[in-house]
Amino acid sequence: MPAILSKIREQASRVQPTVALGVGVGVALAACALYGTREKKQPPPCQNNNNYKVAKNGKLHCVEGGGKGGECGAGCGERCGAAQCALCRGEADTDNKQNIEDADDTPLPEAPHTPGLNMEFVKQIISLAKIMVPGVRSHEAAILFCHTMCLFTRTFLSIYVASLEGSIVKHIVQKDMRSFASLLLQWFGIAVPATFINSMIRYLESKLALAFRTRLVNHAYELYFKNQTYYRVSNLDARIENADHRLTEDVSVFTTSVAHLYSSLTKPCFDLLLIVLTLATYSNKMKGNILMGPSIATVVICLTGQLLRVLSPSFGALAGEEARMRANLRHVHARLIAHAEEVAFYGGHKVELGQLQDAYSELCGQMTSVFNKKLWYVMLEQFFMKYVWSGTGMVMLALPILTGTSSGSTTQGISDRAEYMTTSRNLLNSAADAIERLMSSYKEIVTLAGYAERVSDMLVVFSEVARGRCVRAVHVAPPAGAAFSVTFRNGEPVPMGKIIYSDDLAIRLRNVPIVTPACDVVAGGVTLDIEPGSHLLIIGPNGCGKSSLFRIVSGLWPVHGGTLQVPRPCACAACADEAPGAPPCRQRPIMFYLPQRPYMSMGSLIDQVTYPARVAPGDTEAEARASAILDRVHLSACAARHGGLRVTRDWRSTLSGGEKQRMAMARMFYHRPVYALLDECTSAVSMETEVVMYEAAVREGITLLSITHRPSVWKYHKHVLEFDGAGNWSYRPLDKEAFAAPRPPLALPEPSGEN
């Protein structure tokens, strides 16, 4: 092994190691400089309602460059005078969900650009690199440095192996058995570190891809769960389709491509630099012209490279479109799995089969188009790289011998030329392979641009949605004279309502319109007061805005007008998400929503009762309370049938529809909220059990805001909010005698007799 190391040092001295090491360090420092700095957040202008960071407790905190403690963003105690500024209008909005920090009113680009090797791709890859490698001292930077050193070492080993093979051929020509055996042992000895370095390169490339993916996924998850972005991006924003595919497949493919591309670009650069220096050294040793061969090779490579670049198809756009079609196919499969029972009851398998076949046929057509475009391009690429470059290599090898001045009549001269030819051929093969990888990397870069655009767009949309800016197709605003007109700016709706946090527990609406995300005004100017204990019944035809009112009161939808006053949220560390390990909140939640189709999470049966909280193992008090609640909602037999509270099942498919709704009521009893928003949450429960649960909720002091069509539970409410479906509403005390009277049956049209 010492002999091998000394031989490597000897070969390294021939190729000017100072220059080579300087280039290697320069490449590593350039990579660190490119990836190692974080993007600093710039303070936003004051031309909107969202220049203030609002904490969970509703207190205003001015952002950098803005005003102080509730002043206008123009400066301390000053007014900017802009019509858009809420503080200048005297309408400071303290909504922690609707008005998020750093929002802006910059319109989206009207026409999407085609992914490719352009400045947009450079900006995207730099912004993503700052996320993947947050600093020079990060774990990713260390892996990147080790990977670079392994690539650099592998280049030296390749040069040493090539020179060793040349020396072996030389001693074979000279019939020197002892030197041949010694060099052969060295050749087998160098195989151990060479194979180890090769394995380390692949290992570090995989580790680098995983580290990059971890950084991107954590950053994306942080944005995805910030201010209910996961809900808004699929319900209030229309710029991203199938966000789950982008978070999984697209991020994985992108990070793998980045790690592989770094290796594909860095090692060929090292190889070319050191191999050219070594070939020049051997040409000089043969006393031949050291400039003619590299000059010819450079001209040929540049010309073929430019030609291939001009004739290359737009692989970036093709890759992005293929990824979109893959996501669509996966979405169709996921939708069928989620609604398999409904499809089976309807017998809609033919329709679903047709949709699956259409999505798959679209993907097949796109892939076939890509294959067809790659056919002729790969043929042209192989012609240049395999034959044109091979002929150029033969010329490079022949020129030092043909133009050299050394005598070739002696055996020593023949052996030297054999050594030169063997070594130079191996080095030239390595150089050709390096150039081929560089040329092939162009296709990888253009393909990477498609995935970089999808990942970058996903993060941009997540960030904008988390700041309260949602973009989707909207309907035309109603004409003048309508009950309410949505305000638009730059083609986007602007919420002009005001949300106030109060210290009491009342919910008050003053002229709050009910507006859908598509800007349809289903009810204008709703005004009502809800106090603890004043149970409210909400009735009306389908699509009149009953569930939409819950979304507005809960903060899921923006307030486009009027004033909404809600109780101040809890400011403890657990509720504000400020400390991951904070103890659970012991206060009663303000609002608790119970939908018609309850969500069943992964976990045990007691986890379904306590959702979204979790009970630690061995908490006997919580288990006893959960058992009592299950008995109250008539689910104790279900718990015994499945094996107790700690058993884990797929509860979405295990429980029936009525059992799921009773489980949702059990959650309400466990958390005991101030207000329970019941959205037809007992439609699959028997009337006897429904009455028992409503009576228990009233005794627990839970104020009920109910949407229900069953008159049997109307008697538990004190007020009624009725919509007529035409944008009109009425709010009045509940006349139980009038509601108890039988209503006329629904008039159905007479059958026409036609099939």
Secondary structure, 3 states (H helix, E strand, C coil): CHHHHHHHHHHHHHCCHHHHHHHHHHHHHHHHHHHCCCCCCCCCCCCCCCCEEECCCCCEEECCCCCCCCCCCCCCCCCCCCCCCCCCCCCCCCCCCCCCCCCCCCCCCCCCCCCCCCHHHHHHHHHHHHHHCCCCCCHHHHHHHHHHHHHHHHHHHHHHHHHHHHHHHHHHHCCCHHHHHHHHHHHHHHHHHHHHHHHHHHHHHHHHHHHHHHHHHHHHHHHHCHHHHHHHHHHCCCCCCCHHHHHHHHHHHHHHHHHHHHHHHHHHHHHHHHHHHHHHHHHHHCCCCCCHHHHHHHHHHHHHHHHHHHHCCCHHHHHHHHHHHHHHHHHHHHHHHHCHHHHHHHCCHHHHHHHHHHHHHHHHHHHHHHHHHHHHHHHHHHHHHHHHHHHHHHHHHHHHHHHCCCCCCCHHHHHHHHHHHHHHHHHHHHHHHHHHHHHHHHHHHHHHHHHHHHHHHHHHHHHHHHCCCCCCCCCCCCCCCCCCCCCEECCEECCCCEEEEECCCCEEEEEEEEECCCCCEEEEEEEEEECCCCCEEEECCCCCCHHHHHHHHHCCCCCCCCEEEEECCCCCCCCCCCCCCCCCCCCCCCEEEECCCCCCCCCEHHHHHHCCCCCCCCCHHHHHHHHHHHHHCCCHHHHHHHCCCCCECCHHHHCCHHHHHHHHHHHHHHHCCCEEEEECCCCCCCHHHHHHHHHHHHHCCCEEEEECCCHHHHHHCCEEEEECCCCCEEEEECCHHHHHCCCCCCCCCCCCCCC
